Amino acid sequence: MDNYSKCQQIIKEQITTNYLKNIFNIDGFLLSFNAKTTELIKNKNVLKNLTKEEKTALIDYVCDSFVNTLYNDNQYINFTKKDIDDIKIVYQKLFDDIESGIEISQIEKNHYDRITQVLISTNQMIVELNTNNEKYVHTFVCSEYSAQFQIDLFSLDLDKLNEPILDVGCGENGNLVEYLLSQGLDAYGIDRSHQDKPHFQSTNWFDYQFVENHWGTIISNLSFSNHFIKNYLNKTNIEQYAKTYMAILKSLKIGGKWYYAPSIPFVEKFLSQGTYEIVNIPINETLSKTIITRIR
Ligand SMILES: C[S@@+](CC[C@H](N)C(=O)[O-])C[C@H]1O[C@@H](n2cnc3c(N)ncnc32)[C@H](O)[C@@H]1O
C-alpha cells in the first residue's frame, strides 16, 4: 500500500474510534488518537514522504470525512464554505504540530481543542445539546424518500410540471430527480450530501446561487423547510434561512410553483398576497404541506 492510501486507511479507522463520542462531555475527555494514529505520528517518515499535493488531498479527505460523519449523525449541523475552510486549517495545524515534533499528548490536546472551538463557533446548538455527562452524542439521522412517495405527497402531475425543476435538499441519492430525469423531464437537484454530477450539485443551500425567474417548479421534501423550523425554534441562523427562503421564491418564474413540506406558517403569513398564492394542505393532525405559486 502506498503512503497516501496508508494514511487514508488510518484516518478512516481513527474516525471509527471516536464515532459518536461526545466531545462536550463534562465528566472527562472521551476522544483520543488510537494506536495506529499514534504510530503514524511517531513514524514521521510516512507523512514526510507525502508530496505537497498528497498532503492537500489528505486534508481535503479528512475534512470531508469529518463533515460528512457529523452530517450523517445530526442532519441539523451546518457548515458553510467558510466553516469548511476553517476545519481544513485545523487539520493543517495538526500536520504542522506533527512535523514540529512536539509531544504526542500535546498534539492530541491541541487538535481536540481546535475541533471543539470550531464546533462552538459554528454549531452552538450541538454544544447546548451535548454539554452533559452522556458518553455519546444525540443523533438526528435523516431519511430519504422514494420518488413515488414524494410524487404522491405533493400530488404532482408529471405531464403538467413546469420545467426546469429543482429539488432543494434532494438527498444523497436524489431519488425524485433521478425518476423525473428517467421520465424525460428537465430536473436538477442540490444537496450537500449528493456528489457533483450532471443535473446534481453538491452544495450547501446557503452557498447555492438561486437565479431569479428561472425555475418552473421547485420541490423540497423534509429538507429546507424542516431545517428552517428547527433553526427557528433554536433561534439560530434565522436571518440566513429567511434570506434564502426569499431567494428561492424569487428564483421561480411567474406561474412557477414551490412545493414543500412541512409548512412554515411563521414565514408564510408575511408573504405578499399579490405576488404569491399560498396553499396549505394538511398531511396529518400536526403537519401540513405548502404549495406557493408566484403570480407576478
Ligand atoms: C430528510 S433528507 C430528505 C431528502 C429528500 N428530499 C427526500 O425526500 O428523500 C434532508 C436532506 O437535506 C439535506 N440538507 C440538510 N441541510 C442542508 C444544507 N444546509 N444544504 C444542502 N442540503 C442540506 C441533507 O443532506 C439531506 O439529504
The ligand as a Gaussian input file, in Angstrom:
#p B3LYP/6-31G(d) Opt

LIG

0 1
 C      -34.614000      14.205000       5.257000
 S      -33.473000      14.362000       3.920000
 C      -34.664000      14.464000       2.600000
 C      -34.063000      14.179000       1.248000
 C      -35.044000      14.212000       0.082000
 N      -35.715000      15.490000      -0.060000
 C      -36.061000      13.110000       0.214000
 O      -37.240000      13.380000       0.476000
 O      -35.671000      11.942000       0.062000
 C      -32.897000      16.048000       4.089000
 C      -31.772000      16.407000       3.121000
 O      -31.432000      17.777000       3.311000
 C      -30.024000      17.899000       3.084000
 N      -29.551000      19.123000       3.749000
 C      -29.649000      19.455000       5.058000
 N      -29.097000      20.647000       5.287000
 C      -28.612000      21.093000       4.093000
 C      -27.943000      22.277000       3.686000
 N      -27.652000      23.248000       4.572000
 N      -27.609000      22.398000       2.377000
 C      -27.898000      21.413000       1.488000
 N      -28.539000      20.278000       1.812000
 C      -28.899000      20.111000       3.100000
 C      -29.448000      16.657000       3.717000
 O      -28.178000      16.358000       3.190000
 C      -30.499000      15.608000       3.361000
 O      -30.158000      14.911000       2.196000

